[in-house]
Amino acid sequence: MTDIPPTESLRDRAVRIYDAFTHEHHDRRTLLRQMTALAGSVAAAEALILGISASPAAAAQTDPRDIRLRIDRREGMEAGARSAAYLASPKGVKKRLGTVLVIHENRGLTPHIEDVARRIALAGFHAIAPDLLAPQGGTPADEDRARTLIGTLDYDLALAQARAMMGHAATDKTGTGRVGAVGFCWGGAFVNRLAVAAGPALSAGVAYYGPAPSPGEAAKVQSPLMLHYAGKDARVNATGEPWVAALKAAGRPVEAFTYPGVDHAFNNDSSAERYNAAAAAQAWSRTIAFLHRHLDRA
């Protein structure tokens, strides 16, 4: 376990322990042992874990039956492997809309990410949320199993499937021909790598607290990027700061924002302890304006 500064609060220590579990070792027994040592009892430890982890039962911000939306689920083959996606678009809109790929966290295509896709659609876009675990059978209900599958995912295949979906969207007659992507945590890292791999086919990318590629890859990026970081997220920020500096040095269009005093996953409102409503609202406003700016025009 990483050494924890003694000045951190119990909550901050608990978040740090949970972050190591969800992004590094994935061992729930180790998580419970460390949380129990911190909280003083198993019951208190379980309460801490419950507040920090994302809750599948958390209320969505949007209704899947919202009459303003057209919702669909599609399965097929992309890049020679099974693919699946959740789609959301606004009804009754006559103008062409930009398309946004919504890239999930390391737990796969969860109800929370489907909710984010609906928010994107209500903001005036076609939203496509791929299940990048589809080649491995799809996102399981067990979050720990999903994290294990993410760790064995064929990354090149996932990039190829995302690029194939982008290609379909670019030729859709109801769209502007412009395709962007927004991703969170594991998905934020994926958006950065998609920007490296996709060239001008990606019209805009937004990464929320996503670990960054090597700074040496920055010159390959051809799409404008918006990067959101959490002030207390030392693990991700250690990669993000040199990535932003390299993008700027290479003359690439990048907007980067760090939100002071908030945790990794601050946008995820299904995690009671880490969600920060003010930072999430500010980042979302910036994200939607950025996407409209780059995707609306044909």
Secondary structure, DSSP 4 states (H G I P E B T S, - for coil): -----TTS-HHHHHHHHHHHIIIII--HHHHHHHHHHHHSSHHHHHHHHHHHSPPTTSPPSS-TT-TTEEEEEEEEEETTEEEEEEEEEETT--S-EEEEEEE-BTTBS-HHHHHHHHHHHHTTSEEEEE-TTGGGTS--S-HHHHHHHHHT--HHHHHHHHHHHHHHHHT-TTEEEEEEEEEETHHHHHHHHHHHHHGGG--EEEEESPPP--GGGGGG--S-EEEEEETT-HHHHHHHHHHHHHHHHTT--EEEEEETT--TTTT-TT-TTT--HHHHHHHHHHHHHHHHHHHS--
